[in-house]
Amino acid sequence: MAKLAVFASGTGSNFAAIADFLSRPEAQRHTIVCLVTDRLDAKVVSKAASRNIPVVAVRYISRAAAEDLIIQELEKYQPDLIALAGFMRILSTDFVDRYSTRILNIHPSLLPRHAGLNAIQQSYAAGDQELGITIHYVDHGLDSGPVLLQRCFARTSDDTEAKVERRIHKLEHEYYPQVIHKLLDDIDAERNSLDAKQFTRED
Ligand code: GAR
């Protein structure tokens, strides 16, 4: 079993897709231990509550104070992996270093194009002929870090921004849960092999 914390501030459609995927029989051994949000009024909060997933809500009076609180809470939940799913706060370098290589992000563009806010609108307005998503590890930059997966589609002549947005979300909901599931499986397998080694006697 491996434990996931999801950080989100918005509608929570990715959060719901991840939670639903992890409740499938083949993924049920992994758990979402908590949702971390900076917005108690965000729709994602009710999606967590209806699934009985604990919510850690932090007010960003200052980033340092908010992150101290998040760290305290994560000490309780001990996640193996953190997935940002529309968490609209930039994490400090100290925070990223603390959970180094264990934080993932999803972004609705083909990075490095259109990092930052409103990436779908930016991609559409720029006339990009290929649009898509990026799932990547988080480093100290804005929407940067080693890429785990990108998926794209070609723009069609009758695409509107709303259609493009729907296609992007469809890709996000299909691939982010799969990538997370695979990483949780890998973490679990590595832990089991370490446990097995501890009990191997050499006579
Ligand atoms: C998603 O499209 C995600 O890629 C984006 O926020 C949206 C959250 O939607 N993230 C970023 O732009 C990160 N820079 P959701 O709340 O419905 O999951």
Boltz pocket constraint, residues with backbone or C-beta under 6 A from the ligand:
constraints:
  - pocket:
      binder: B
      contacts: [[A, 8], [A, 9], [A, 10], [A, 11], [A, 12], [A, 13], [A, 14], [A, 15], [A, 44], [A, 85], [A, 86], [A, 87], [A, 106], [A, 107], [A, 108], [A, 116], [A, 117], [A, 118], [A, 119], [A, 143], [A, 172]]
      max_distance: 6.0
